[in-house]
Amino acid sequence: MPTFTYRALQGNGGMVDGKLEAPGRPDALRQIALLGLRPVNVQEQAAAANQSSSKTQSPFKWESKKVSARELENFTRLLSSLLAAGVPLSRALVILQKEASSSASRAQWKNIHDLVVDGLSLADAMARSPQTFPKVYVAMVEAGEAGGFLDVVLAQIAEFQAREKDLRAKVLTAMLYPCILLVLALGILTLLLTFFIPKFQTVFNNMHSALPLITRMIIGSSHLVRSYGLLVAGAAVGIAFLLRTWFTSQKGRRTWEGLILKSPLVGPLIAQFAMARFCRMLGTLIGAGVQLVQSLNVARRSIGNQILVDAVGQAIERVQQGGRLGQSLADCRILFSGSVLEMISVAEESGRLDAELVRIASVTEGDLDRNLKTAVAFAEPLLLFLIAAFIGTIFIGMLLPVLSMSQYIK
């Protein structure tokens, strides 16, 4: 019979630690309650021993302690299927724990199961692991628990995660080649400044005529990189760290997001991406039976851009006061165009708002895919032009003194 260690609260407010044997965790909790104690932490001793022994058996095997997005999606989809089949929540969590593909996910699902058995709701249990379950995920689960259709909401979450992963993969794939070109340009520029230009500098030192301005600038840059390269790199890292700290602050994040939204090429893509996420999430929740205001509050968290979140928050206040959704969103023109607002208003009047929002999200995602391809097609020749311009400028700057010297000889 398994042995459980526990820490519990006594009637006088003191804490007490102890051990007991029980067939399972629920029986252990009942025994602790019969002792007049309120359990704070209950852990199976055998499971803890097995976990520590597995760590000692494979000291050189590295395994991530973070649950991957793929594992979370599988967990969500399987939990939805089990609940739809009538399996109780605690038993479904035990099944998922046994079928976990990694020790990190196994420990995470066990922690969720233990908290649920201790009396917490599934949403509250997930909220204690924000590194695994995002706020939007927890909010949707909370809405599903409150409405009594948790299995439906979980299935919608899994579908949303799959579409989100596909869309993110398209963005990363589209940006891969431009990033490679940028790294290649920086590598070539560094090679020229550290190896190629010093070869010419020894020749120029013997020339008594004044060098052109562009040549002096290139030689100075080369000297700076070779003499103070480590200091420059350290300063760049320090500036990057300060910028990252500033971006994570509320003021810095809002300022950066505002600049991104105003940029001519990236801003419309960010707005399209946020609008697609918002419409798909809102349509999914409304289709699952969640109330409109609650669905809006959950969908607003999926936008990501705080400026757009605030704009949608003002629209939610107008909906709470009795306004129509299409009219309430009219002030968010950076997120919703006039045609989209008209479609939302018509769908709201005809009673098919959920289906129309999902359709708008699908159409927007298709447009976003095409716009990304167009942006990448524009970025590739632009980066190639910049690489050629940098290299050409350096070569011209190095050849100008040679040409002037040859003309002087003639």
GIJO-V425664 format. One record per backbone hydrogen bond with DSSP energy under -1.0 kcal/mol. CO is the residue of the C=O (numbers start at 0). NH is the residue of the N-H. Records with the same first field share a line. If there is no record, write none. Layout:
CO=NH  NH
//
This chain:
1=21
2=44
3=19
4=42
5=17
6=39  40
7=15
8=37
9=12
13=9
15=7
17=5
19=3
23=27
24=28
25=29
26=30
27=31
28=32
29=33
30=34
31=36
32=35
37=8
40=6
42=4
43=47
44=48
45=49
46=50
47=51
48=52
49=53
50=54
51=55
52=56
53=57
57=60
67=71
68=72
69=73
70=74
71=75
72=76
73=77
74=78
75=79
76=80
77=81
78=82
79=83
80=84
81=86
82=85
87=91
88=92
89=93
90=94
91=95
92=96
93=97
94=98
101=105
102=106
103=107
104=108
105=109
106=110
107=111
108=112
109=113
110=114
111=115
112=116
113=117
114=119
115=118
120=124
121=125
122=126
125=128
128=131  132
133=137
134=138
135=139
136=140
137=141
138=142
139=143
140=144
141=145
142=146
143=147  148
148=152
149=153
150=154
151=155
152=156
153=157
154=158
155=159
156=160
157=161
158=162
159=163
160=164
161=165
162=166
163=167
164=168
165=169
166=170
167=171
168=172
169=173
170=174
174=178
175=179
176=180
177=181
178=182
179=183
180=184
181=185
182=186
183=187
184=188
185=189
186=190
187=191
188=192
189=193
190=194  195
191=196
196=200
197=201
199=203
200=204
203=206
211=215
212=216
213=217
214=218
215=219
216=220
217=221
218=222
219=223
220=224
221=225
222=226
223=227
227=231
228=232
229=233
230=234
231=235
232=236
233=237
234=238
235=239
236=240
237=241
238=242
239=243
240=244
241=245
242=246
243=247
248=252
249=253
250=254
251=255
252=256
253=257
254=258
255=259
256=260
257=261
265=269
266=270
267=271
268=272
269=273
270=274
271=275
272=276
273=277
274=278
275=279
276=280
277=281
278=282
279=283
280=284
281=285
282=286
283=287
284=289
285=288
290=294
291=295
292=296
293=297
294=298
295=299
298=301
299=302
304=308
305=309
306=310
307=311
308=312
309=313
310=314
311=315
312=316
313=317
314=318
315=319
316=320
317=322
318=321
323=327
324=328
326=329
328=331
330=332
331=334  335
336=340
337=341
338=342
339=343
340=344
341=345
342=346
343=347
344=348
345=349
346=351
351=355
352=356
353=357
354=358
355=359
356=360
357=361
358=362
359=363
360=364
361=365
362=366
363=367
364=368
365=369
366=370
367=371
368=372
369=373
370=374
371=375
372=376
373=377
374=378
375=379
377=381
378=382
379=383
380=384
381=385
382=386
383=387
384=388
385=389
386=390
387=391
388=392
389=393
390=394
391=395
392=396
393=397
394=398
395=399
398=402
399=403
400=404
401=405
402=406
403=407
404=408
405=409
//
